[in-house]
Each structure stands twice: as C-alpha cells, then as structure tokens.
Amino acid sequence: MLTLFGAVAVTLMMLFYALESRSPWFTLLFALSCFASSAYGWLAGTWPFGVIELIWGGIAAYKWRGRMRGAAT
C-alpha cells in the first residue's frame, strides 16, 4: 500500500506540474502532491527524498499564493 501511495503521489505531481501554466489551481495541486510525496518519503524511510519534496511543496505553495494575488489585482 505504501508503494502504491508513493506511485500515485509522484504521478499526480508530474501531471499537475505539466498543467501548472493553465491555472493557479494546478499549482496548488502540485504543491499538495509534493507534500504527499514528501510524506511517502518519510514513511518509506528515505528522509532525503522527504526533505526535498517538502521544500518543493513549500516553493509551489509560495508560487501559488503569488499567482492568486496577481489574479486578484
């Protein structure tokens, strides 16, 4: 089950990254899938992967916030 969770998280991460330019909401979904991938890394015992995905998720969330501010003005 853990492997399936990781595979789904990484697959969604790639999909939402590819769609990111279409909508800020895909950027948010990319961030959430990065956080899910990070959780997989921690649960699987590969903490370097978990740390990197956590950082990518934070960057994507920051990017989403900026895109939403830009869309509001």
KELODO-90164 format. One record per residue (C-alpha): x, y, z; residue in three letters; residue number from 1. Coordinates in steps of 0.1 Angstrom, whole numbers. Layout:
BEGIN
<node><px>X</px><py>Y</py><pz>Z</pz><resn>ALA</resn><resi>NUM</resi></node>
...
***
This chain:
BEGIN
<node><px>0</px><py>0</py><pz>0</pz><resn>MET</resn><resi>1</resi></node>
<node><px>29</px><py>24</py><pz>8</pz><resn>LEU</resn><resi>2</resi></node>
<node><px>44</px><py>18</py><pz>-27</pz><resn>THR</resn><resi>3</resi></node>
<node><px>10</px><py>24</py><pz>-43</pz><resn>LEU</resn><resi>4</resi></node>
<node><px>6</px><py>57</py><pz>-23</pz><resn>PHE</resn><resi>5</resi></node>
<node><px>41</px><py>68</py><pz>-34</pz><resn>GLY</resn><resi>6</resi></node>
<node><px>34</px><py>60</py><pz>-71</pz><resn>ALA</resn><resi>7</resi></node>
<node><px>1</px><py>78</py><pz>-71</pz><resn>VAL</resn><resi>8</resi></node>
<node><px>17</px><py>109</py><pz>-53</pz><resn>ALA</resn><resi>9</resi></node>
<node><px>46</px><py>111</py><pz>-78</pz><resn>VAL</resn><resi>10</resi></node>
<node><px>23</px><py>105</py><pz>-108</pz><resn>THR</resn><resi>11</resi></node>
<node><px>-1</px><py>133</py><pz>-97</pz><resn>LEU</resn><resi>12</resi></node>
<node><px>29</px><py>155</py><pz>-90</pz><resn>MET</resn><resi>13</resi></node>
<node><px>41</px><py>151</py><pz>-126</pz><resn>MET</resn><resi>14</resi></node>
<node><px>6</px><py>156</py><pz>-140</pz><resn>LEU</resn><resi>15</resi></node>
<node><px>0</px><py>188</py><pz>-121</pz><resn>PHE</resn><resi>16</resi></node>
<node><px>34</px><py>202</py><pz>-129</pz><resn>TYR</resn><resi>17</resi></node>
<node><px>27</px><py>197</py><pz>-166</pz><resn>ALA</resn><resi>18</resi></node>
<node><px>-7</px><py>215</py><pz>-162</pz><resn>LEU</resn><resi>19</resi></node>
<node><px>7</px><py>243</py><pz>-139</pz><resn>GLU</resn><resi>20</resi></node>
<node><px>7</px><py>270</py><pz>-165</pz><resn>SER</resn><resi>21</resi></node>
<node><px>-30</px><py>266</py><pz>-172</pz><resn>ARG</resn><resi>22</resi></node>
<node><px>-43</px><py>276</py><pz>-138</pz><resn>SER</resn><resi>23</resi></node>
<node><px>-31</px><py>286</py><pz>-104</pz><resn>PRO</resn><resi>24</resi></node>
<node><px>-52</px><py>258</py><pz>-90</pz><resn>TRP</resn><resi>25</resi></node>
<node><px>-29</px><py>233</py><pz>-107</pz><resn>PHE</resn><resi>26</resi></node>
<node><px>0</px><py>249</py><pz>-89</pz><resn>THR</resn><resi>27</resi></node>
<node><px>-18</px><py>243</py><pz>-56</pz><resn>LEU</resn><resi>28</resi></node>
<node><px>-25</px><py>207</py><pz>-66</pz><resn>LEU</resn><resi>29</resi></node>
<node><px>12</px><py>203</py><pz>-75</pz><resn>PHE</resn><resi>30</resi></node>
<node><px>21</px><py>216</py><pz>-40</pz><resn>ALA</resn><resi>31</resi></node>
<node><px>-2</px><py>192</py><pz>-23</pz><resn>LEU</resn><resi>32</resi></node>
<node><px>11</px><py>163</py><pz>-43</pz><resn>SER</resn><resi>33</resi></node>
<node><px>46</px><py>173</py><pz>-34</pz><resn>CYS</resn><resi>34</resi></node>
<node><px>36</px><py>172</py><pz>3</pz><resn>PHE</resn><resi>35</resi></node>
<node><px>20</px><py>138</py><pz>-3</pz><resn>ALA</resn><resi>36</resi></node>
<node><px>53</px><py>126</py><pz>-20</pz><resn>SER</resn><resi>37</resi></node>
<node><px>72</px><py>140</py><pz>10</pz><resn>SER</resn><resi>38</resi></node>
<node><px>50</px><py>120</py><pz>34</pz><resn>ALA</resn><resi>39</resi></node>
<node><px>58</px><py>89</py><pz>13</pz><resn>TYR</resn><resi>40</resi></node>
<node><px>95</px><py>96</py><pz>16</pz><resn>GLY</resn><resi>41</resi></node>
<node><px>93</px><py>99</py><pz>54</pz><resn>TRP</resn><resi>42</resi></node>
<node><px>71</px><py>68</py><pz>57</pz><resn>LEU</resn><resi>43</resi></node>
<node><px>94</px><py>48</py><pz>34</pz><resn>ALA</resn><resi>44</resi></node>
<node><px>124</px><py>58</py><pz>55</pz><resn>GLY</resn><resi>45</resi></node>
<node><px>141</px><py>78</py><pz>27</pz><resn>THR</resn><resi>46</resi></node>
<node><px>143</px><py>111</py><pz>46</pz><resn>TRP</resn><resi>47</resi></node>
<node><px>164</px><py>130</py><pz>20</pz><resn>PRO</resn><resi>48</resi></node>
<node><px>136</px><py>124</py><pz>-5</pz><resn>PHE</resn><resi>49</resi></node>
<node><px>110</px><py>136</py><pz>21</pz><resn>GLY</resn><resi>50</resi></node>
<node><px>130</px><py>168</py><pz>28</pz><resn>VAL</resn><resi>51</resi></node>
<node><px>134</px><py>177</py><pz>-9</pz><resn>ILE</resn><resi>52</resi></node>
<node><px>97</px><py>171</py><pz>-17</pz><resn>GLU</resn><resi>53</resi></node>
<node><px>88</px><py>192</py><pz>14</pz><resn>LEU</resn><resi>54</resi></node>
<node><px>109</px><py>220</py><pz>1</pz><resn>ILE</resn><resi>55</resi></node>
<node><px>94</px><py>217</py><pz>-34</pz><resn>TRP</resn><resi>56</resi></node>
<node><px>59</px><py>217</py><pz>-19</pz><resn>GLY</resn><resi>57</resi></node>
<node><px>67</px><py>249</py><pz>0</pz><resn>GLY</resn><resi>58</resi></node>
<node><px>81</px><py>266</py><pz>-31</pz><resn>ILE</resn><resi>59</resi></node>
<node><px>50</px><py>256</py><pz>-51</pz><resn>ALA</resn><resi>60</resi></node>
<node><px>27</px><py>268</py><pz>-23</pz><resn>ALA</resn><resi>61</resi></node>
<node><px>45</px><py>302</py><pz>-23</pz><resn>TYR</resn><resi>62</resi></node>
<node><px>43</px><py>304</py><pz>-61</pz><resn>LYS</resn><resi>63</resi></node>
<node><px>5</px><py>296</py><pz>-59</pz><resn>TRP</resn><resi>64</resi></node>
<node><px>0</px><py>324</py><pz>-34</pz><resn>ARG</resn><resi>65</resi></node>
<node><px>18</px><py>348</py><pz>-57</pz><resn>GLY</resn><resi>66</resi></node>
<node><px>-3</px><py>337</py><pz>-87</pz><resn>ARG</resn><resi>67</resi></node>
<node><px>-35</px><py>341</py><pz>-67</pz><resn>MET</resn><resi>68</resi></node>
<node><px>-25</px><py>376</py><pz>-56</pz><resn>ARG</resn><resi>69</resi></node>
<node><px>-17</px><py>385</py><pz>-92</pz><resn>GLY</resn><resi>70</resi></node>
<node><px>-51</px><py>372</py><pz>-104</pz><resn>ALA</resn><resi>71</resi></node>
<node><px>-69</px><py>392</py><pz>-78</pz><resn>ALA</resn><resi>72</resi></node>
<node><px>-55</px><py>425</py><pz>-90</pz><resn>THR</resn><resi>73</resi></node>
***
